[in-house]
Amino acid sequence: MAGTVLGILGSPLPEGNTAKLFEQALKGAADAGCSTTTLHVSTLDYQPCTEMMFCKDHDTCIMDDDMQQAYTKIRNADSIIIATPVMTMGIPGGLKSFMDRCQVFYMAKYVRKEPLVTSEKRRVRRGLFICIAGMNIPEVFTGARLTAKAFFDIIDCPYQDELLISDMDTIRDIATRHDLLDAAYERGRAIGLHLNP
Ligand SMILES: Cc1cc2nc3c(=O)[nH]c(=O)nc-3n(C[C@H](O)[C@H](O)[C@H](O)COP(=O)(O)O)c2cc1C
């Protein structure tokens, strides 16, 4: 079995520290035999949820923007990797709005009880959460982690694994830390190997 792994990048920096870990994780998944596809959230054109509730009765959102292609990619993915920095003790606002717009999956799954993700996909899908933070305090990932877990649940992608790296203010450049880049690669590879044992 091959399988497609979708990577969702929450950092606005295409060559930042999160992006470097993100690329390693996707490389790991590719080396395990998966095809990969990505969504760089900061490059998408979309608006935050305005609670028009169209998705209560429909499989999509009434707002016709780049979220439409995102919904398709999320539905079709065999596994999903999300990578993001912590901002203001949670995930960046753009990524949060992206997740809020995935209320279409919530309504289908919990309200209409007609999930948008097929039962076959739901069985195999797994989620990996990569998150980095400047500070080195115990609770720095609490908010981001809760949000990521809720999101993976809503999109029917069980939260399989996480790589949480604090103290980036000291590390500064992740490229100097091959152990952390290798950890991201191995986490991504494990996601791929789950699809291609
Ligand atoms: C707007 C903003 C808010 C941030 N807020 C926090 C925070 O609340 N806690 C924290 O530990 N780090 C915070 N950071 C630091 C980032 O998590 C850290 O610098 C990270 O390495 C950035 O990753 P990137 O290079 O992929 O953008 C913040 C950074 C920015 C730009």
The ligand as an SDF file (V2000), in Angstrom:
LIG
                    3D

 31 33  0  0  0  0  0  0  0  0999 V2000
    4.1510   36.4280   17.2100 C   0  0  0  0  0  0  0  0  0  0  0  0
    4.9600   35.4160   17.9670 C   0  0  0  0  0  0  0  0  0  0  0  0
    4.5020   34.9630   19.1770 C   0  0  0  0  0  0  0  0  0  0  0  0
    5.2140   34.0090   19.8960 C   0  0  0  0  0  0  0  0  0  0  0  0
    4.7410   33.5770   21.0930 N   0  0  0  0  0  0  0  0  0  0  0  0
    5.4210   32.6370   21.7910 C   0  0  0  0  0  0  0  0  0  0  0  0
    4.9040   32.1570   23.0280 C   0  0  0  0  0  0  0  0  0  0  0  0
    3.8610   32.5570   23.5270 O   0  0  0  0  0  0  0  0  0  0  0  0
    5.6370   31.2060   23.6830 N   0  0  0  0  0  0  0  0  0  0  0  0
    6.8100   30.7170   23.1840 C   0  0  0  0  0  0  0  0  0  0  0  0
    7.4210   29.8650   23.8130 O   0  0  0  0  0  0  0  0  0  0  0  0
    7.3160   31.1560   22.0020 N   0  0  0  0  0  0  0  0  0  0  0  0
    6.6450   32.1010   21.2930 C   0  0  0  0  0  0  0  0  0  0  0  0
    7.1320   32.5410   20.0820 N   0  0  0  0  0  0  0  0  0  0  0  0
    8.4260   32.0140   19.6140 C   0  0  0  0  0  0  0  0  0  0  0  0
    8.3120   30.9660   18.4970 C   0  0  0  0  0  0  0  0  0  0  0  0
    7.5230   29.8550   18.8990 O   0  0  0  0  0  0  0  0  0  0  0  0
    9.7120   30.4760   18.1050 C   0  0  0  0  0  0  0  0  0  0  0  0
   10.5270   31.5970   17.7970 O   0  0  0  0  0  0  0  0  0  0  0  0
    9.7310   29.5110   16.9590 C   0  0  0  0  0  0  0  0  0  0  0  0
   11.0260   28.9670   16.8630 O   0  0  0  0  0  0  0  0  0  0  0  0
    9.3760   30.1600   15.6270 C   0  0  0  0  0  0  0  0  0  0  0  0
    9.3800   29.1870   14.6150 O   0  0  0  0  0  0  0  0  0  0  0  0
    9.5430   29.5520   13.0520 P   0  0  0  0  0  0  0  0  0  0  0  0
   11.0060   29.8240   12.8250 O   0  0  0  0  0  0  0  0  0  0  0  0
    9.1230   28.3780   12.3010 O   0  0  0  0  0  0  0  0  0  0  0  0
    8.6620   30.7330   12.8100 O   0  0  0  0  0  0  0  0  0  0  0  0
    6.4350   33.5040   19.3700 C   0  0  0  0  0  0  0  0  0  0  0  0
    6.8920   33.9670   18.1210 C   0  0  0  0  0  0  0  0  0  0  0  0
    6.1650   34.9020   17.4200 C   0  0  0  0  0  0  0  0  0  0  0  0
    6.6740   35.3880   16.0830 C   0  0  0  0  0  0  0  0  0  0  0  0
  1  2  1  0
  2  3  1  0
  2 30  2  0
  3  4  2  0
  4  5  1  0
  4 28  1  0
  5  6  2  0
  6  7  1  0
  6 13  1  0
  7  8  2  0
  7  9  1  0
  9 10  1  0
 10 11  2  0
 10 12  1  0
 12 13  2  0
 13 14  1  0
 14 15  1  0
 14 28  1  0
 15 16  1  0
 16 17  1  0
 16 18  1  0
 18 19  1  0
 18 20  1  0
 20 21  1  0
 20 22  1  0
 22 23  1  0
 23 24  1  0
 24 25  2  0
 24 26  1  0
 24 27  1  0
 28 29  2  0
 29 30  1  0
 30 31  1  0
M  END
$$$$
